[in-house]
Amino acid sequence: MRRTDKLWDGFSLIQDDRFFKLGQDSVLLSAFAAPPARGNVMDLGCGNGALGVLLCARYPQLSVTGMEIQPEVAALARENAAQNGLDKRLHIVNADWNDCRTLFSGGLFDYIVCNPPYFAKSSGFSAAGANRQKARQDTAGTAEHAVRAAAYLVKYGGRVAFVYRPERLCELIAAMQAVQLEPKRLRMIHQTARAVPSAVLIEARRGSASGLQILPPLLVCGEDGQQTAEYRAIYHREEN
């Protein structure tokens, strides 16, 4: 089943029940990411194009390329680009992360974003349906593969931003440092102040010296159980 959801500033997103849908983590990553205003961005594993659309909405001069391994999902991403009038700013490539060296020159992009599969294929987690499983479990590619692709694609001094599971953060940082991507900003996402983090946002820079800035946690809900003002400003931009 398909439906069209409104985003903000006139942008919208076609979603299909067969595929992984826009979730909180991609929205928060779009706000955390800090690409150059007129930069060239790559979204590794772009799914239905949601993150690319969100970034184009936030940065009117930005150019985004999305790489998606599943042909039918890539087709939906192209549909979303066309529906939002982003044909010239949001380009979708149906390819595997491991193919990036044959498709693109090294250092071509100013900024990389990625919401990789969170769960190991050997974990107990199992998403319903083959399409969703590829989006949630690293059956088709691991975060380490995404990190290596990001390190190749981003220019020297450029940055990459990931959203990932806190319990796998050490794996992600080790993979980044192995390819000269030095973590520079990190922020945990908590549903409440008393809850353990549910996700982590991290930005690394290629070729940088060490030095990591730990940002204040991002709280979804306050003590009253209502969404925090910051979360509402990010997730419901039209309320700003």
ChimeraX commands (.cxc) that place a marker at each C-alpha (Angstrom):
marker #1 position 0.00,0.00,0.00 radius 0.5
marker #1 position 1.27,3.48,-0.91 radius 0.5
marker #1 position 0.58,6.84,0.64 radius 0.5
marker #1 position 1.96,10.36,0.37 radius 0.5
marker #1 position 3.01,12.11,3.59 radius 0.5
marker #1 position 3.53,15.84,3.90 radius 0.5
marker #1 position 6.92,17.01,5.17 radius 0.5
marker #1 position 7.44,20.78,5.35 radius 0.5
marker #1 position 7.88,23.79,3.05 radius 0.5
marker #1 position 5.70,22.08,0.45 radius 0.5
marker #1 position 7.80,18.91,0.28 radius 0.5
marker #1 position 6.23,15.45,0.53 radius 0.5
marker #1 position 7.22,11.79,0.53 radius 0.5
marker #1 position 5.65,8.79,-1.18 radius 0.5
marker #1 position 5.93,5.76,1.10 radius 0.5
marker #1 position 5.29,2.11,0.32 radius 0.5
marker #1 position 4.43,-0.49,2.96 radius 0.5
marker #1 position 6.73,-3.00,1.27 radius 0.5
marker #1 position 9.80,-0.89,1.98 radius 0.5
marker #1 position 11.45,0.71,4.99 radius 0.5
marker #1 position 9.73,4.02,5.75 radius 0.5
marker #1 position 10.94,7.38,6.96 radius 0.5
marker #1 position 11.69,7.16,10.68 radius 0.5
marker #1 position 12.84,9.38,13.50 radius 0.5
marker #1 position 16.52,8.60,12.99 radius 0.5
marker #1 position 16.68,9.91,9.41 radius 0.5
marker #1 position 14.85,13.09,10.40 radius 0.5
marker #1 position 17.27,13.70,13.28 radius 0.5
marker #1 position 20.26,12.91,11.04 radius 0.5
marker #1 position 19.04,15.50,8.53 radius 0.5
marker #1 position 19.11,18.12,11.30 radius 0.5
marker #1 position 22.44,16.96,12.77 radius 0.5
marker #1 position 24.26,16.90,9.42 radius 0.5
marker #1 position 26.09,20.12,8.56 radius 0.5
marker #1 position 27.03,20.06,4.86 radius 0.5
marker #1 position 28.27,23.16,3.04 radius 0.5
marker #1 position 25.23,25.16,1.91 radius 0.5
marker #1 position 26.14,24.67,-1.76 radius 0.5
marker #1 position 27.87,21.35,-1.24 radius 0.5
marker #1 position 27.79,18.02,-3.02 radius 0.5
marker #1 position 26.39,15.31,-0.73 radius 0.5
marker #1 position 26.20,11.51,-0.99 radius 0.5
marker #1 position 23.52,9.53,0.86 radius 0.5
marker #1 position 24.76,5.96,1.17 radius 0.5
marker #1 position 21.82,3.56,1.28 radius 0.5
marker #1 position 19.25,6.23,0.49 radius 0.5
marker #1 position 16.16,4.01,0.60 radius 0.5
marker #1 position 13.09,5.85,-0.70 radius 0.5
marker #1 position 15.06,9.11,-0.86 radius 0.5
marker #1 position 13.65,10.55,2.36 radius 0.5
marker #1 position 16.94,11.84,3.76 radius 0.5
marker #1 position 17.87,13.41,0.44 radius 0.5
marker #1 position 14.51,15.19,0.24 radius 0.5
marker #1 position 14.88,16.44,3.83 radius 0.5
marker #1 position 18.37,17.78,3.16 radius 0.5
marker #1 position 17.25,19.49,-0.04 radius 0.5
marker #1 position 14.40,21.08,1.92 radius 0.5
marker #1 position 16.84,22.39,4.54 radius 0.5
marker #1 position 19.50,23.53,2.06 radius 0.5
marker #1 position 18.01,25.05,-1.13 radius 0.5
marker #1 position 21.38,25.07,-2.97 radius 0.5
marker #1 position 22.47,21.55,-2.00 radius 0.5
marker #1 position 23.07,18.77,-4.52 radius 0.5
marker #1 position 22.47,15.20,-3.27 radius 0.5
marker #1 position 23.28,11.82,-4.82 radius 0.5
marker #1 position 21.59,8.80,-3.30 radius 0.5
marker #1 position 22.95,5.27,-3.66 radius 0.5
marker #1 position 20.45,2.43,-3.16 radius 0.5
marker #1 position 21.07,-1.28,-3.78 radius 0.5
marker #1 position 17.43,-2.36,-4.23 radius 0.5
marker #1 position 16.11,-1.48,-7.73 radius 0.5
marker #1 position 12.47,-1.08,-6.72 radius 0.5
marker #1 position 13.37,1.13,-3.77 radius 0.5
marker #1 position 15.69,3.23,-5.95 radius 0.5
marker #1 position 12.78,3.68,-8.37 radius 0.5
marker #1 position 10.63,5.02,-5.53 radius 0.5
marker #1 position 13.43,7.41,-4.54 radius 0.5
marker #1 position 13.51,8.75,-8.11 radius 0.5
marker #1 position 9.74,9.17,-7.94 radius 0.5
marker #1 position 10.09,11.16,-4.74 radius 0.5
marker #1 position 12.75,13.37,-6.33 radius 0.5
marker #1 position 10.48,14.05,-9.32 radius 0.5
marker #1 position 7.40,14.69,-7.19 radius 0.5
marker #1 position 9.25,17.37,-5.25 radius 0.5
marker #1 position 10.77,19.00,-8.32 radius 0.5
marker #1 position 14.25,17.86,-7.30 radius 0.5
marker #1 position 15.25,16.08,-10.52 radius 0.5
marker #1 position 18.27,18.36,-10.94 radius 0.5
marker #1 position 19.30,18.32,-7.26 radius 0.5
marker #1 position 18.58,14.77,-6.07 radius 0.5
marker #1 position 20.08,12.02,-8.25 radius 0.5
marker #1 position 19.54,8.33,-7.46 radius 0.5
marker #1 position 21.99,5.57,-8.39 radius 0.5
marker #1 position 20.96,1.92,-8.14 radius 0.5
marker #1 position 24.22,0.37,-6.94 radius 0.5
marker #1 position 26.04,-1.38,-4.12 radius 0.5
marker #1 position 28.36,0.53,-1.77 radius 0.5
marker #1 position 31.17,-1.72,-2.94 radius 0.5
marker #1 position 30.72,-0.40,-6.49 radius 0.5
marker #1 position 31.47,3.21,-5.59 radius 0.5
marker #1 position 35.06,3.05,-6.89 radius 0.5
marker #1 position 33.86,2.12,-10.37 radius 0.5
marker #1 position 31.07,4.71,-10.40 radius 0.5
marker #1 position 32.66,7.79,-8.83 radius 0.5
marker #1 position 36.01,9.52,-8.58 radius 0.5
marker #1 position 37.60,9.52,-5.15 radius 0.5
marker #1 position 37.02,12.63,-3.05 radius 0.5
marker #1 position 34.12,13.77,-5.24 radius 0.5
marker #1 position 31.77,14.69,-2.38 radius 0.5
marker #1 position 31.93,17.38,0.30 radius 0.5
marker #1 position 29.76,15.49,2.77 radius 0.5
marker #1 position 28.42,11.95,3.24 radius 0.5
marker #1 position 25.33,10.92,5.20 radius 0.5
marker #1 position 24.36,7.37,6.07 radius 0.5
marker #1 position 21.67,5.58,8.07 radius 0.5
marker #1 position 23.11,2.07,7.72 radius 0.5
marker #1 position 21.48,-1.23,8.74 radius 0.5
marker #1 position 21.58,-1.30,12.55 radius 0.5
marker #1 position 21.49,-5.01,13.29 radius 0.5
marker #1 position 23.96,-7.77,12.47 radius 0.5
marker #1 position 22.57,-10.53,10.28 radius 0.5
marker #1 position 23.48,-12.99,13.02 radius 0.5
marker #1 position 21.44,-11.09,15.63 radius 0.5
marker #1 position 18.05,-12.18,16.87 radius 0.5
marker #1 position 16.37,-9.22,15.17 radius 0.5
marker #1 position 14.48,-10.02,11.98 radius 0.5
marker #1 position 12.59,-7.47,9.92 radius 0.5
marker #1 position 9.46,-8.53,8.05 radius 0.5
marker #1 position 10.03,-8.86,4.30 radius 0.5
marker #1 position 13.21,-9.03,2.26 radius 0.5
marker #1 position 13.23,-5.31,1.44 radius 0.5
marker #1 position 12.87,-4.23,5.07 radius 0.5
marker #1 position 15.37,-6.84,6.19 radius 0.5
marker #1 position 18.06,-5.37,3.91 radius 0.5
marker #1 position 17.33,-1.91,5.35 radius 0.5
marker #1 position 17.50,-3.05,8.99 radius 0.5
marker #1 position 20.02,-5.94,8.99 radius 0.5
marker #1 position 23.45,-5.93,7.40 radius 0.5
marker #1 position 22.71,-8.81,5.04 radius 0.5
marker #1 position 23.63,-6.79,1.93 radius 0.5
marker #1 position 26.32,-4.59,3.46 radius 0.5
marker #1 position 27.68,-3.67,6.87 radius 0.5
marker #1 position 28.35,-0.29,8.45 radius 0.5
marker #1 position 32.06,-1.03,7.92 radius 0.5
marker #1 position 31.40,-1.29,4.17 radius 0.5
marker #1 position 29.57,2.03,4.31 radius 0.5
marker #1 position 32.45,3.65,6.21 radius 0.5
marker #1 position 34.98,2.46,3.65 radius 0.5
marker #1 position 32.79,3.78,0.84 radius 0.5
marker #1 position 32.40,7.11,2.66 radius 0.5
marker #1 position 36.15,7.44,3.16 radius 0.5
marker #1 position 36.72,6.94,-0.57 radius 0.5
marker #1 position 33.96,9.28,-1.71 radius 0.5
marker #1 position 34.51,12.23,0.64 radius 0.5
marker #1 position 37.18,14.81,-0.14 radius 0.5
marker #1 position 40.14,15.36,2.19 radius 0.5
marker #1 position 38.89,17.59,4.98 radius 0.5
marker #1 position 35.28,16.66,4.16 radius 0.5
marker #1 position 32.91,15.15,6.68 radius 0.5
marker #1 position 30.66,12.14,7.08 radius 0.5
marker #1 position 27.63,11.81,9.37 radius 0.5
marker #1 position 26.05,8.55,10.54 radius 0.5
marker #1 position 23.15,7.59,12.78 radius 0.5
marker #1 position 23.64,4.23,14.47 radius 0.5
marker #1 position 22.93,2.03,17.47 radius 0.5
marker #1 position 24.77,3.05,20.68 radius 0.5
marker #1 position 25.74,-0.54,21.51 radius 0.5
marker #1 position 27.63,-0.75,18.19 radius 0.5
marker #1 position 29.29,2.66,18.46 radius 0.5
marker #1 position 32.74,1.22,19.23 radius 0.5
marker #1 position 32.61,-0.85,16.02 radius 0.5
marker #1 position 31.67,2.22,14.02 radius 0.5
marker #1 position 34.41,4.43,15.47 radius 0.5
marker #1 position 37.04,1.71,14.97 radius 0.5
marker #1 position 35.96,1.36,11.34 radius 0.5
marker #1 position 36.14,5.14,10.86 radius 0.5
marker #1 position 39.59,5.53,12.38 radius 0.5
marker #1 position 40.91,2.63,10.30 radius 0.5
marker #1 position 40.29,4.71,7.14 radius 0.5
marker #1 position 41.37,8.13,8.51 radius 0.5
marker #1 position 37.89,9.34,9.39 radius 0.5
marker #1 position 38.33,10.99,12.78 radius 0.5
marker #1 position 35.16,11.42,14.90 radius 0.5
marker #1 position 34.60,15.11,15.69 radius 0.5
marker #1 position 30.99,15.45,16.95 radius 0.5
marker #1 position 28.79,12.98,18.81 radius 0.5
marker #1 position 25.27,13.25,20.18 radius 0.5
marker #1 position 23.12,10.61,21.88 radius 0.5
marker #1 position 19.36,10.42,21.33 radius 0.5
marker #1 position 17.26,9.57,24.40 radius 0.5
marker #1 position 13.51,9.08,24.49 radius 0.5
marker #1 position 13.56,10.60,28.01 radius 0.5
marker #1 position 16.27,11.88,30.36 radius 0.5
marker #1 position 16.06,8.66,32.39 radius 0.5
marker #1 position 16.17,6.31,29.38 radius 0.5
marker #1 position 19.29,4.78,27.93 radius 0.5
marker #1 position 20.14,6.20,24.47 radius 0.5
marker #1 position 18.19,4.72,21.57 radius 0.5
marker #1 position 20.50,6.01,18.82 radius 0.5
marker #1 position 23.69,7.99,18.32 radius 0.5
marker #1 position 24.54,10.70,15.82 radius 0.5
marker #1 position 28.22,10.97,14.90 radius 0.5
marker #1 position 30.16,13.14,12.48 radius 0.5
marker #1 position 33.75,12.43,11.42 radius 0.5
marker #1 position 36.23,14.36,9.29 radius 0.5
marker #1 position 38.63,12.84,6.80 radius 0.5
marker #1 position 42.26,13.53,7.65 radius 0.5
marker #1 position 41.57,15.42,10.88 radius 0.5
marker #1 position 43.52,15.40,14.13 radius 0.5
marker #1 position 41.84,13.73,17.10 radius 0.5
marker #1 position 39.44,15.65,19.31 radius 0.5
marker #1 position 35.81,14.67,19.84 radius 0.5
marker #1 position 33.08,17.09,20.91 radius 0.5
marker #1 position 30.35,15.40,22.98 radius 0.5
marker #1 position 27.16,17.39,22.53 radius 0.5
marker #1 position 24.30,17.54,25.04 radius 0.5
marker #1 position 21.86,14.65,24.65 radius 0.5
marker #1 position 18.87,15.12,22.38 radius 0.5
marker #1 position 15.72,14.35,24.36 radius 0.5
marker #1 position 12.56,13.30,22.55 radius 0.5
marker #1 position 10.26,13.83,25.55 radius 0.5
marker #1 position 10.53,15.95,28.69 radius 0.5
marker #1 position 9.55,15.08,32.25 radius 0.5
marker #1 position 5.92,15.88,31.42 radius 0.5
marker #1 position 5.88,13.17,28.76 radius 0.5
marker #1 position 5.45,15.72,25.96 radius 0.5
marker #1 position 7.84,16.19,23.07 radius 0.5
marker #1 position 10.61,18.68,23.85 radius 0.5
marker #1 position 10.70,22.02,22.05 radius 0.5
marker #1 position 13.95,21.05,20.31 radius 0.5
marker #1 position 12.52,17.77,19.06 radius 0.5
marker #1 position 9.37,19.48,17.77 radius 0.5
marker #1 position 11.48,22.11,15.99 radius 0.5
marker #1 position 13.45,19.35,14.23 radius 0.5
marker #1 position 10.70,16.87,13.52 radius 0.5
marker #1 position 7.88,19.29,12.78 radius 0.5
marker #1 position 9.73,22.11,11.11 radius 0.5
marker #1 position 6.53,23.88,10.14 radius 0.5
marker #1 position 6.03,24.77,13.83 radius 0.5
marker #1 position 9.19,26.94,13.86 radius 0.5
marker link #1:1,2 radius 0.2
marker link #1:2,3 radius 0.2
marker link #1:3,4 radius 0.2
marker link #1:4,5 radius 0.2
marker link #1:5,6 radius 0.2
marker link #1:6,7 radius 0.2
marker link #1:7,8 radius 0.2
marker link #1:8,9 radius 0.2
marker link #1:9,10 radius 0.2
marker link #1:10,11 radius 0.2
marker link #1:11,12 radius 0.2
marker link #1:12,13 radius 0.2
marker link #1:13,14 radius 0.2
marker link #1:14,15 radius 0.2
marker link #1:15,16 radius 0.2
marker link #1:16,17 radius 0.2
marker link #1:17,18 radius 0.2
marker link #1:18,19 radius 0.2
marker link #1:19,20 radius 0.2
marker link #1:20,21 radius 0.2
marker link #1:21,22 radius 0.2
marker link #1:22,23 radius 0.2
marker link #1:23,24 radius 0.2
marker link #1:24,25 radius 0.2
marker link #1:25,26 radius 0.2
marker link #1:26,27 radius 0.2
marker link #1:27,28 radius 0.2
marker link #1:28,29 radius 0.2
marker link #1:29,30 radius 0.2
marker link #1:30,31 radius 0.2
marker link #1:31,32 radius 0.2
marker link #1:32,33 radius 0.2
marker link #1:33,34 radius 0.2
marker link #1:34,35 radius 0.2
marker link #1:35,36 radius 0.2
marker link #1:36,37 radius 0.2
marker link #1:37,38 radius 0.2
marker link #1:38,39 radius 0.2
marker link #1:39,40 radius 0.2
marker link #1:40,41 radius 0.2
marker link #1:41,42 radius 0.2
marker link #1:42,43 radius 0.2
marker link #1:43,44 radius 0.2
marker link #1:44,45 radius 0.2
marker link #1:45,46 radius 0.2
marker link #1:46,47 radius 0.2
marker link #1:47,48 radius 0.2
marker link #1:48,49 radius 0.2
marker link #1:49,50 radius 0.2
marker link #1:50,51 radius 0.2
marker link #1:51,52 radius 0.2
marker link #1:52,53 radius 0.2
marker link #1:53,54 radius 0.2
marker link #1:54,55 radius 0.2
marker link #1:55,56 radius 0.2
marker link #1:56,57 radius 0.2
marker link #1:57,58 radius 0.2
marker link #1:58,59 radius 0.2
marker link #1:59,60 radius 0.2
marker link #1:60,61 radius 0.2
marker link #1:61,62 radius 0.2
marker link #1:62,63 radius 0.2
marker link #1:63,64 radius 0.2
marker link #1:64,65 radius 0.2
marker link #1:65,66 radius 0.2
marker link #1:66,67 radius 0.2
marker link #1:67,68 radius 0.2
marker link #1:68,69 radius 0.2
marker link #1:69,70 radius 0.2
marker link #1:70,71 radius 0.2
marker link #1:71,72 radius 0.2
marker link #1:72,73 radius 0.2
marker link #1:73,74 radius 0.2
marker link #1:74,75 radius 0.2
marker link #1:75,76 radius 0.2
marker link #1:76,77 radius 0.2
marker link #1:77,78 radius 0.2
marker link #1:78,79 radius 0.2
marker link #1:79,80 radius 0.2
marker link #1:80,81 radius 0.2
marker link #1:81,82 radius 0.2
marker link #1:82,83 radius 0.2
marker link #1:83,84 radius 0.2
marker link #1:84,85 radius 0.2
marker link #1:85,86 radius 0.2
marker link #1:86,87 radius 0.2
marker link #1:87,88 radius 0.2
marker link #1:88,89 radius 0.2
marker link #1:89,90 radius 0.2
marker link #1:90,91 radius 0.2
marker link #1:91,92 radius 0.2
marker link #1:92,93 radius 0.2
marker link #1:93,94 radius 0.2
marker link #1:94,95 radius 0.2
marker link #1:95,96 radius 0.2
marker link #1:96,97 radius 0.2
marker link #1:97,98 radius 0.2
marker link #1:98,99 radius 0.2
marker link #1:99,100 radius 0.2
marker link #1:100,101 radius 0.2
marker link #1:101,102 radius 0.2
marker link #1:102,103 radius 0.2
marker link #1:103,104 radius 0.2
marker link #1:104,105 radius 0.2
marker link #1:105,106 radius 0.2
marker link #1:106,107 radius 0.2
marker link #1:107,108 radius 0.2
marker link #1:108,109 radius 0.2
marker link #1:109,110 radius 0.2
marker link #1:110,111 radius 0.2
marker link #1:111,112 radius 0.2
marker link #1:112,113 radius 0.2
marker link #1:113,114 radius 0.2
marker link #1:114,115 radius 0.2
marker link #1:115,116 radius 0.2
marker link #1:116,117 radius 0.2
marker link #1:117,118 radius 0.2
marker link #1:118,119 radius 0.2
marker link #1:119,120 radius 0.2
marker link #1:120,121 radius 0.2
marker link #1:121,122 radius 0.2
marker link #1:122,123 radius 0.2
marker link #1:123,124 radius 0.2
marker link #1:124,125 radius 0.2
marker link #1:125,126 radius 0.2
marker link #1:126,127 radius 0.2
marker link #1:127,128 radius 0.2
marker link #1:128,129 radius 0.2
marker link #1:129,130 radius 0.2
marker link #1:130,131 radius 0.2
marker link #1:131,132 radius 0.2
marker link #1:132,133 radius 0.2
marker link #1:133,134 radius 0.2
marker link #1:134,135 radius 0.2
marker link #1:135,136 radius 0.2
marker link #1:136,137 radius 0.2
marker link #1:137,138 radius 0.2
marker link #1:138,139 radius 0.2
marker link #1:139,140 radius 0.2
marker link #1:140,141 radius 0.2
marker link #1:141,142 radius 0.2
marker link #1:142,143 radius 0.2
marker link #1:143,144 radius 0.2
marker link #1:144,145 radius 0.2
marker link #1:145,146 radius 0.2
marker link #1:146,147 radius 0.2
marker link #1:147,148 radius 0.2
marker link #1:148,149 radius 0.2
marker link #1:149,150 radius 0.2
marker link #1:150,151 radius 0.2
marker link #1:151,152 radius 0.2
marker link #1:152,153 radius 0.2
marker link #1:153,154 radius 0.2
marker link #1:154,155 radius 0.2
marker link #1:155,156 radius 0.2
marker link #1:156,157 radius 0.2
marker link #1:157,158 radius 0.2
marker link #1:158,159 radius 0.2
marker link #1:159,160 radius 0.2
marker link #1:160,161 radius 0.2
marker link #1:161,162 radius 0.2
marker link #1:162,163 radius 0.2
marker link #1:163,164 radius 0.2
marker link #1:164,165 radius 0.2
marker link #1:165,166 radius 0.2
marker link #1:166,167 radius 0.2
marker link #1:167,168 radius 0.2
marker link #1:168,169 radius 0.2
marker link #1:169,170 radius 0.2
marker link #1:170,171 radius 0.2
marker link #1:171,172 radius 0.2
marker link #1:172,173 radius 0.2
marker link #1:173,174 radius 0.2
marker link #1:174,175 radius 0.2
marker link #1:175,176 radius 0.2
marker link #1:176,177 radius 0.2
marker link #1:177,178 radius 0.2
marker link #1:178,179 radius 0.2
marker link #1:179,180 radius 0.2
marker link #1:180,181 radius 0.2
marker link #1:181,182 radius 0.2
marker link #1:182,183 radius 0.2
marker link #1:183,184 radius 0.2
marker link #1:184,185 radius 0.2
marker link #1:185,186 radius 0.2
marker link #1:186,187 radius 0.2
marker link #1:187,188 radius 0.2
marker link #1:188,189 radius 0.2
marker link #1:189,190 radius 0.2
marker link #1:190,191 radius 0.2
marker link #1:191,192 radius 0.2
marker link #1:192,193 radius 0.2
marker link #1:193,194 radius 0.2
marker link #1:194,195 radius 0.2
marker link #1:195,196 radius 0.2
marker link #1:196,197 radius 0.2
marker link #1:197,198 radius 0.2
marker link #1:198,199 radius 0.2
marker link #1:199,200 radius 0.2
marker link #1:200,201 radius 0.2
marker link #1:201,202 radius 0.2
marker link #1:202,203 radius 0.2
marker link #1:203,204 radius 0.2
marker link #1:204,205 radius 0.2
marker link #1:205,206 radius 0.2
marker link #1:206,207 radius 0.2
marker link #1:207,208 radius 0.2
marker link #1:208,209 radius 0.2
marker link #1:209,210 radius 0.2
marker link #1:210,211 radius 0.2
marker link #1:211,212 radius 0.2
marker link #1:212,213 radius 0.2
marker link #1:213,214 radius 0.2
marker link #1:214,215 radius 0.2
marker link #1:215,216 radius 0.2
marker link #1:216,217 radius 0.2
marker link #1:217,218 radius 0.2
marker link #1:218,219 radius 0.2
marker link #1:219,220 radius 0.2
marker link #1:220,221 radius 0.2
marker link #1:221,222 radius 0.2
marker link #1:222,223 radius 0.2
marker link #1:223,224 radius 0.2
marker link #1:224,225 radius 0.2
marker link #1:225,226 radius 0.2
marker link #1:226,227 radius 0.2
marker link #1:227,228 radius 0.2
marker link #1:228,229 radius 0.2
marker link #1:229,230 radius 0.2
marker link #1:230,231 radius 0.2
marker link #1:231,232 radius 0.2
marker link #1:232,233 radius 0.2
marker link #1:233,234 radius 0.2
marker link #1:234,235 radius 0.2
marker link #1:235,236 radius 0.2
marker link #1:236,237 radius 0.2
marker link #1:237,238 radius 0.2
marker link #1:238,239 radius 0.2
marker link #1:239,240 radius 0.2
view
